[in-house]
Amino acid sequence: MNVYQEIFEVIKARRADFENGTAQENSYTCYLFEKGVDKICKKVGEEAAETIIAAKNADLDELANEINDLLYHVMVLAAERGLEWSEVEKVLDKRNEKIGNLKKFHTVDKNT
């Protein structure tokens, strides 16, 4: 099991705790599940913006932290919607098989 799957399993356990009424006190993950999908989506958006800013600032430590924050909130969103992380990885695996197959992009001549 990789670290992402391990974290996802903890997130799913927190979701189960929340649904069973046994949410851990002071659990940020349970707080997000309590607030619902709108709050979770808002956090995904905030973390995506912070990741972009960190990348533009060229601070690799900050960028690594923001990417991790983004991935965590995406995992919470997946768990909220019942999407298994293994399904996300399957899509990535399929895309990985296509490496080297350059997509042809439609180009538009804006001068015409």
Secondary structure, 3 states (H helix, E strand, C coil): CCHHHHHHHHHHHHHHHHHHCCCCCCCHHHHHHHHCHHHHHHHHHHHHHHHHHHHHHCCHHHHHHHHHHHHHHHHHHHHHHCCCHHHHHHHHHHHHCCCCCCCCCCCCCCCC
